[in-house]
Amino acid sequence: MISFIVIGYNEGHKLKTCFKSIYKCVEFNRLPSYEVIYVDSKSDDKSLEIVKEFPSIKAFTILGDCNAAIGRNIGAIEAKG
């Protein structure tokens, strides 16, 4: 299994493009087993609403202090691949 981990803060304007790119990669490489994880750093834009448009994506929101390392670590802990 391959895990794609995406982290972000107020990245709503880029997320659809990012997720579509991941799915094109999966399709092109005929990956049989994968997961997409999004870790949000308390965005106040529409990031989480956009993620909900992709039901197969596992979304997590950081509740405490936020930074990129924390986001990556949460993604890595939750990843199965």
C-alpha positions in Angstrom: 0.0 0.0 0.0 1.1 3.5 -0.7 0.0 6.4 1.5 -0.3 9.9 0.1 -0.1 12.4 3.0 -1.1 16.0 2.3 -0.8 18.7 5.0 -2.2 22.2 4.8 -3.3 25.4 6.3 -5.7 27.5 4.2 -4.9 25.6 1.0 -8.4 25.4 -0.2 -7.6 27.1 -3.5 -5.0 24.3 -4.3 -6.6 21.2 -2.8 -8.8 20.0 -5.6 -5.8 20.2 -8.0 -3.6 18.4 -5.6 -6.1 15.5 -5.0 -6.9 15.2 -8.7 -3.2 14.9 -9.4 -2.9 12.1 -6.8 -5.7 10.2 -8.4 -4.2 10.6 -11.8 -0.9 9.2 -10.5 -2.8 6.3 -9.0 -4.6 5.6 -12.2 -1.5 6.0 -14.4 0.6 3.7 -12.3 -2.3 1.3 -11.7 -1.7 1.3 -8.0 -3.8 -1.5 -6.5 -3.7 -0.3 -2.9 -3.4 3.3 -1.7 -4.8 5.8 0.7 -5.0 9.6 0.8 -4.7 11.4 4.1 -5.2 15.1 4.6 -4.0 16.8 7.9 -5.3 20.3 8.4 -3.7 22.9 10.7 -6.9 24.7 11.8 -7.7 26.2 8.4 -10.2 29.0 8.4 -10.9 28.8 4.7 -13.0 26.1 2.9 -10.2 23.5 3.0 -12.2 21.0 5.0 -15.3 21.5 2.9 -13.3 20.7 -0.2 -11.8 17.6 1.3 -15.4 16.4 2.0 -15.9 16.4 -1.8 -13.5 13.4 -1.9 -15.1 10.8 0.4 -12.2 8.4 0.2 -9.8 10.9 1.8 -9.1 10.4 5.5 -9.1 13.9 7.1 -7.6 14.9 10.4 -7.5 18.3 12.1 -4.7 19.3 14.4 -6.2 20.4 17.7 -3.2 21.8 19.6 -0.1 23.6 18.3 0.3 23.5 14.6 3.3 23.3 12.3 4.3 21.3 9.3 6.3 18.7 11.3 3.3 18.0 13.5 1.1 17.6 10.4 3.5 15.2 8.8 3.9 13.2 12.0 0.1 12.8 12.4 -0.1 11.7 8.8 2.7 9.2 9.2 1.1 7.8 12.4 -2.3 7.4 10.7 -0.9 5.9 7.5 -1.1 2.2 6.8 1.3 2.3 3.8 
